[in-house]
Amino acid sequence: MKRRPTSKAWLQEHVNDEFVKRAQRDGYRARAAYKLIEIDEKDQLIKPGMTIVDLGSAPGSWSQVAMHRLGGKGRVIALDILEMPPVPGVEFIQGDFREDAVLAQLEKSLDGKPVDLVIADMAPNISGISVVDQANAAHLTELALEFSRDWLKPGGNFLVKVFIGSGFDEIVLAMRDSFEKVVTRKPKASRDRSSEVYLLGLKRKNA
């Protein structure tokens, strides 16, 4: 199939991307690793001994960063609808987070123990219909927030990718109900033209 000019331009940009080159050099599976690295360096989210849940984990770069920063002390449980090649030390569950059976499997793996940090870099399959894509993205965010409310220990943190647009303000308000502070982060590895930002809920309030 002949490539469209737009896909050629994307491929050229991808090949020349400084974060793609750094990921290849540093052994990360995706440039997204540097989004988490920058946010963690600013907000000091990951500390040895933590239990971390990584939602929407494939191909695994955030799990790689989390494991590295735990320094061998702690636990990372990753979940994605897509297959993810093993990351040493990471427990992986393949399944659709929107399905009750998959959520139940994740909760069973926690064995009743609360979580220190939830990180969610999830995005729905893009249909190209903006109103549909916005709704699907917002639904994933709501599910991740609901999971965080149920499983984060008091004082725990929640980092989630969101898209500026319909429903954004509602998500911020919902997070403020559950966290002492909610801040927005736009790491350098997020492309300028992208509407993605990261919302960080700091210090889960006591239920």
KEROPA-477774 format. One record per residue: residue number from 1; x, y, z of N, C-alpha, C in turn. Coordinates in steps of 0.02 Angstrom, whole numbers, padded with zeros to 5 digits. Example, Ala and Ser with C-alpha at 12.3 -4.5 7.8 and 13.67 -1.06 7.14 Angstrom:
<sites>
    nr      n.u      n.v      n.w     ca.u     ca.v     ca.w      c.u      c.v      c.w
     1    00660   -00284    00390    00615   -00225    00390    00660   -00165    00390
     2    00642   -00112    00354    00684   -00053    00357    00645    00002    00394
</sites>
This chain:
<sites>
    nr      n.u      n.v      n.w     ca.u     ca.v     ca.w      c.u      c.v      c.w
     1    00042   -00060    00000    00000    00000    00000    00044    00062    00000
     2    00028    00108   -00043    00067    00170   -00047    00054    00214    00013
     3    00107    00240    00042    00099    00283    00101    00071    00351    00080
     4    00026    00376    00120    00001    00444    00110    00055    00493    00131
     5    00056    00553    00102    00105    00604    00123    00105    00617    00198
     6    00046    00615    00228    00042    00628    00300    00079    00574    00340
     7    00073    00510    00319    00107    00457    00356    00182    00461    00345
     8    00203    00482    00285    00275    00493    00272    00302    00548    00318
     9    00263    00602    00324    00285    00657    00366    00289    00635    00439
    10    00239    00595    00461    00241    00571    00530    00301    00527    00542
    11    00315    00482    00494    00371    00436    00501    00437    00475    00505
    12    00443    00526    00462    00504    00567    00462    00512    00602    00529
    13    00457    00630    00554    00460    00665    00618    00478    00616    00674
    14    00449    00556    00672    00461    00506    00724    00535    00486    00725
    15    00562    00474    00666    00632    00452    00661    00679    00506    00688
    16    00662    00569    00676    00706    00624    00697    00691    00649    00767
    17    00640    00622    00799    00619    00645    00865    00674    00632    00917
    18    00692    00684    00955    00747    00676    01004    00729    00625    01059
    19    00664    00621    01077    00644    00575    01130    00643    00502    01104
    20    00628    00494    01040    00632    00427    01010    00704    00403    01011
    21    00750    00447    00992    00821    00430    00992    00846    00414    01063
    22    00824    00455    01111    00845    00443    01180    00818    00377    01206
    23    00756    00361    01189    00726    00298    01211    00765    00238    01183
    24    00784    00242    01120    00823    00189    01090    00891    00182    01125
    25    00921    00239    01140    00986    00238    01173    00982    00213    01245
    26    00929    00232    01281    00923    00217    01352    00888    00150    01365
    27    00863    00118    01313    00831    00053    01321    00758    00055    01342
    28    00726    00112    01332    00654    00117    01345    00614    00098    01283
    29    00556    00070    01294    00516    00044    01239    00479    00099    01201
    30    00471    00157    01230    00435    00211    01197    00459    00278    01225
    31    00450    00330    01185    00468    00398    01205    00427    00421    01265
    32    00370    00390    01277    00327    00408    01333    00362    00401    01400
    33    00416    00361    01403    00453    00354    01465    00474    00422    01493
    34    00492    00467    01449    00518    00532    01472    00464    00578    01499
    35    00401    00564    01482    00346    00601    01513    00342    00584    01587
    36    00344    00519    01603    00342    00499    01673    00405    00520    01710
    37    00462    00514    01678    00525    00534    01710    00523    00608    01730
    38    00501    00651    01684    00499    00723    01698    00450    00738    01755
    39    00391    00708    01752    00341    00721    01804    00366    00695    01872
    40    00398    00636    01872    00422    00608    01935    00479    00650    01963
    41    00521    00676    01921    00576    00718    01945    00549    00783    01977
    42    00493    00807    01950    00463    00869    01977    00424    00855    02041
    43    00386    00800    02042    00338    00788    02096    00356    00732    02144
    44    00411    00697    02130    00436    00646    02177    00382    00594    02194
    45    00354    00563    02142    00299    00517    02152    00321    00447    02171
    46    00376    00424    02142    00396    00354    02149    00451    00347    02200
    47    00438    00306    02251    00487    00295    02304    00492    00220    02318
    48    00552    00196    02334    00561    00125    02349    00511    00102    02402
    49    00486    00040    02392    00439    00010    02439    00367    00018    02419
    50    00353    00058    02368    00285    00071    02347    00254    00013    02310
    51    00187    00011    02310    00148   -00030    02264    00117    00017    02213
    52    00132    00004    02149    00110    00048    02094    00068    00008    02045
    53    00013    00037    02024   -00028    00007    01971   -00021    00050    01909
    54   -00003    00018    01853    00008    00052    01789   -00048    00031    01741
    55   -00096    00076    01730   -00153    00062    01686   -00139    00086    01615
    56   -00153    00043    01567   -00137    00061    01497   -00062    00057    01486
    57   -00032    00003    01509    00041   -00001    01516    00080   -00014    01452
    58    00050   -00049    01403    00088   -00068    01343    00111   -00006    01305
    59    00171   -00008    01276    00218   -00065    01271    00261   -00077    01332
    60    00255   -00034    01383    00290   -00049    01445    00340    00002    01469
    61    00344    00060    01436    00396    00108    01455    00384    00138    01524
    62    00321    00149    01542    00308    00177    01609    00323    00125    01663
    63    00308    00062    01649    00325    00009    01696    00401    00004    01704
    64    00437    00012    01649    00511    00012    01653    00536    00067    01699
    65    00510    00127    01690    00531    00184    01731    00514    00171    01804
    66    00453    00147    01816    00432    00134    01886    00476    00083    01920
    67    00491    00027    01885    00533   -00024    01914    00603    00002    01928
    68    00629    00041    01882    00697    00069    01890    00699    00114    01952
    69    00647    00155    01960    00647    00204    02015    00629    00172    02082
    70    00598    00114    02081    00586    00078    02143    00651    00046    02169
    71    00698    00037    02125    00763    00011    02146    00759   -00060    02174
    72    00713   -00100    02148    00707   -00169    02171    00667   -00177    02234
    73    00640   -00123    02261    00601   -00125    02323    00531   -00099    02308
    74    00483   -00144    02302    00415   -00123    02286    00384   -00169    02235
    75    00326   -00148    02211    00287   -00190    02167    00254   -00148    02113
    76    00256   -00172    02051    00221   -00140    01995    00174   -00192    01964
    77    00110   -00175    01962    00060   -00216    01928    00036   -00177    01867
    78    00045   -00204    01808    00029   -00170    01746   -00031   -00205    01713
    79   -00070   -00164    01678   -00130   -00191    01644   -00139   -00156    01577
    80   -00154   -00196    01526   -00169   -00166    01460   -00210   -00216    01420
    81   -00251   -00190    01375   -00289   -00232    01329   -00243   -00265    01278
    82   -00186   -00233    01264   -00137   -00259    01217   -00086   -00303    01252
    83   -00057   -00347    01213   -00002   -00388    01240    00057   -00343    01256
    84    00092   -00358    01310    00152   -00321    01329    00208   -00370    01343
    85    00263   -00365    01306    00320   -00408    01322    00341   -00399    01394
    86    00364   -00453    01427    00380   -00449    01498    00430   -00394    01514
    87    00417   -00358    01569    00465   -00312    01599    00489   -00345    01663
    88    00553   -00355    01672    00577   -00391    01732    00549   -00361    01796
    89    00518   -00404    01836    00490   -00384    01900    00419   -00359    01899
    90    00392   -00345    01839    00325   -00318    01833    00274   -00374    01825
    91    00219   -00370    01862    00164   -00417    01855    00115   -00388    01804
    92    00102   -00426    01751    00061   -00400    01696   -00004   -00438    01689
    93   -00058   -00401    01682   -00125   -00429    01668   -00148   -00403    01601
    94   -00163   -00448    01554   -00188   -00426    01489   -00264   -00430    01489
    95   -00296   -00374    01475   -00368   -00373    01473   -00394   -00302    01467
    96   -00459   -00297    01455   -00492   -00232    01445   -00513   -00205    01513
    97   -00484   -00149    01534   -00497   -00119    01599   -00571   -00102    01608
    98   -00608   -00095    01553   -00679   -00078    01557   -00722   -00138    01576
    99   -00693   -00198    01576   -00732   -00258    01591   -00725   -00277    01665
   100   -00782   -00294    01695   -00783   -00311    01767   -00737   -00369    01784
   101   -00734   -00419    01740   -00693   -00478    01755   -00619   -00460    01758
   102   -00598   -00414    01715   -00527   -00392    01714   -00512   -00351    01776
   103   -00558   -00306    01793   -00549   -00267    01855   -00545   -00313    01915
   104   -00587   -00364    01916   -00587   -00411    01972   -00520   -00448    01977
   105   -00490   -00464    01919   -00425   -00497    01918   -00371   -00451    01947
   106   -00374   -00387    01928   -00326   -00338    01955   -00335   -00332    02031
   107   -00397   -00326    02052   -00410   -00318    02124   -00388   -00380    02163
   108   -00398   -00439    02134   -00376   -00501    02167   -00301   -00501    02177
   109   -00264   -00476    02127   -00191   -00476    02132   -00167   -00429    02188
   110   -00208   -00380    02207   -00189   -00335    02261   -00198   -00366    02330
   111   -00239   -00419    02332   -00249   -00457    02394   -00270   -00412    02452
   112   -00313   -00363    02437   -00339   -00320    02490   -00292   -00266    02514
   113   -00233   -00262    02485   -00183   -00213    02508   -00188   -00149    02467
   114   -00188   -00091    02500   -00196   -00028    02463   -00134   -00011    02421
   115   -00145    00036    02375   -00095    00055    02326   -00067    00125    02343
   116   -00003    00135    02329    00028    00200    02342    00020    00249    02284
   117    00021    00222    02223    00021    00265    02163   -00014    00229    02106
   118   -00059    00264    02073   -00090    00239    02011   -00067    00285    01954
   119   -00040    00255    01902   -00020    00293    01842   -00060    00266    01783
   120   -00087    00310    01743   -00132    00289    01689   -00118    00330    01627
   121   -00087    00298    01578   -00071    00330    01514   -00115    00301    01460
   122   -00178    00290    01477   -00225    00257    01432   -00252    00304    01378
   123   -00266    00274    01321   -00300    00311    01267   -00343    00261    01229
   124   -00403    00280    01208   -00445    00234    01171   -00421    00227    01099
   125   -00445    00176    01065   -00434    00172    00993   -00466    00233    00960
   126   -00429    00266    00918   -00452    00329    00888   -00496    00314    00827
   127   -00557    00341    00828   -00603    00332    00772   -00598    00388    00721
   128   -00571    00445    00743   -00569    00504    00699   -00629    00548    00707
   129   -00678    00524    00745   -00737    00565    00760   -00726    00595    00829
   130   -00712    00660    00832   -00687    00691    00893   -00734    00682    00952
   131   -00799    00689    00940   -00846    00684    00997   -00846    00613    01026
   132   -00839    00563    00983   -00836    00494    01006   -00771    00481    01043
   133   -00715    00504    01013   -00650    00493    01044   -00645    00527    01112
   134   -00672    00588    01118   -00672    00624    01181   -00711    00586    01234
   135   -00770    00560    01214   -00812    00523    01261   -00778    00459    01285
   136   -00746    00423    01238   -00712    00361    01256   -00652    00375    01302
   137   -00615    00428    01288   -00558    00446    01329   -00580    00466    01399
   138   -00635    00505    01403   -00661    00526    01468   -00685    00467    01508
   139   -00714    00417    01475   -00738    00357    01510   -00680    00319    01541
   140   -00625    00312    01505   -00567    00278    01533   -00539    00316    01593
   141   -00538    00382    01588   -00514    00422    01644   -00558    00414    01705
   142   -00624    00413    01695   -00671    00405    01750   -00661    00337    01784
   143   -00650    00285    01744   -00639    00218    01772   -00574    00216    01813
   144   -00522    00248    01786   -00458    00250    01822   -00465    00288    01888
   145   -00502    00343    01887   -00514    00382    01947   -00554    00341    01998
   146   -00604    00305    01974   -00644    00263    02018   -00601    00210    02051
   147   -00557    00179    02012   -00511    00129    02040   -00466    00161    02093
   148   -00442    00222    02079   -00398    00256    02127   -00435    00272    02192
   149   -00497    00293    02185   -00536    00307    02246   -00544    00244    02289
   150   -00551    00187    02256   -00562    00124    02292   -00499    00096    02322
   151   -00441    00107    02290   -00381    00069    02308   -00322    00110    02332
   152   -00321    00175    02319   -00265    00215    02344   -00269    00223    02420
   153   -00212    00216    02452   -00211    00229    02524   -00216    00305    02536
   154   -00239    00327    02593   -00240    00398    02608   -00170    00428    02599
   155   -00167    00484    02562   -00102    00514    02546   -00072    00489    02481
   156   -00103    00438    02450   -00079    00411    02386   -00093    00459    02329
   157   -00058    00448    02273   -00062    00493    02216   -00088    00458    02153
   158   -00115    00499    02108   -00146    00474    02046   -00126    00518    01988
   159   -00093    00487    01938   -00072    00524    01878   -00107    00494    01817
   160   -00143    00537    01779   -00183    00512    01724   -00178    00558    01663
   161   -00174    00527    01604   -00175    00565    01542   -00246    00585    01525
   162   -00256    00648    01508   -00321    00672    01486   -00312    00714    01423
   163   -00366    00729    01390   -00364    00770    01330   -00406    00833    01341
   164   -00376    00891    01326   -00412    00954    01333   -00471    00954    01285
   165   -00529    00969    01312   -00590    00969    01271   -00650    00955    01313
   166   -00701    00929    01282   -00764    00915    01317   -00752    00867    01375
   167   -00777    00885    01434   -00771    00842    01493   -00710    00855    01536
   168   -00663    00896    01511   -00601    00907    01549   -00614    00939    01617
   169   -00654    00992    01617   -00668    01028    01680   -00703    00983    01730
   170   -00747    00939    01705   -00782    00893    01749   -00734    00843    01782
   171   -00684    00821    01744   -00635    00775    01771   -00594    00808    01826
   172   -00574    00871    01813   -00536    00908    01864   -00576    00915    01928
   173   -00639    00933    01922   -00682    00941    01981   -00690    00875    02019
   174   -00699    00821    01981   -00706    00755    02012   -00643    00736    02051
   175   -00585    00751    02022   -00522    00735    02057   -00513    00778    02119
   176   -00536    00840    02116   -00529    00883    02175   -00570    00858    02234
   177   -00623    00821    02220   -00662    00791    02274   -00623    00738    02312
   178   -00575    00707    02278   -00540    00650    02308   -00468    00664    02329
   179   -00439    00719    02304   -00369    00734    02318   -00361    00804    02347
   180   -00311    00811    02389   -00300    00876    02421   -00279    00929    02370
   181   -00245    00907    02317   -00221    00955    02266   -00222    00921    02198
   182   -00243    00958    02147   -00243    00932    02078   -00205    00982    02035
   183   -00153    00957    02000   -00112    01000    01957   -00109    00971    01887
   184   -00094    01014    01839   -00087    00994    01769   -00013    00992    01751
   185    00007    00941    01714    00076    00936    01691    00075    00924    01615
   186    00120    00960    01580    00129    00951    01508    00203    00940    01497
   187    00226    00877    01503    00298    00864    01496    00324    00879    01426
   188    00389    00892    01422    00420    00910    01358    00411    00856    01305
   189    00406    00793    01326    00398    00738    01278    00327    00734    01250
   190    00280    00772    01277    00214    00778    01245    00219    00826    01187
   191    00200    00804    01129    00205    00848    01070    00161    00909    01078
   192    00187    00966    01056    00152    01030    01065    00082    01029    01035
   193    00075    00997    00977    00010    00998    00943   -00041    00952    00975
   194   -00017    00908    01019   -00062    00860    01051   -00103    00895    01105
   195   -00167    00874    01110   -00210    00903    01162   -00202    00866    01229
   196   -00155    00818    01231   -00147    00780    01293   -00111    00821    01346
   197   -00134    00814    01407   -00099    00838    01466   -00106    00784    01519
   198   -00071    00793    01574   -00076    00745    01629   -00103    00781    01690
   199   -00154    00751    01720   -00180    00777    01783   -00151    00735    01839
   200   -00128    00770    01890   -00097    00737    01947   -00137    00753    02010
   201   -00168    00701    02038   -00202    00708    02101   -00154    00691    02157
   202   -00141    00739    02200   -00092    00731    02253   -00128    00721    02320
   203   -00107    00672    02357   -00130    00658    02425   -00205    00642    02426
   204   -00219    00579    02415   -00287    00553    02419   -00317    00570    02487
   205   -00376    00600    02486   -00409    00618    02549   -00435    00554    02583
   206   -00442    00558    02648   -00472    00503    02685   -00544    00493    02662
   207   -00563    00431    02651   -00631    00418    02627   -00682    00437    02680
</sites>
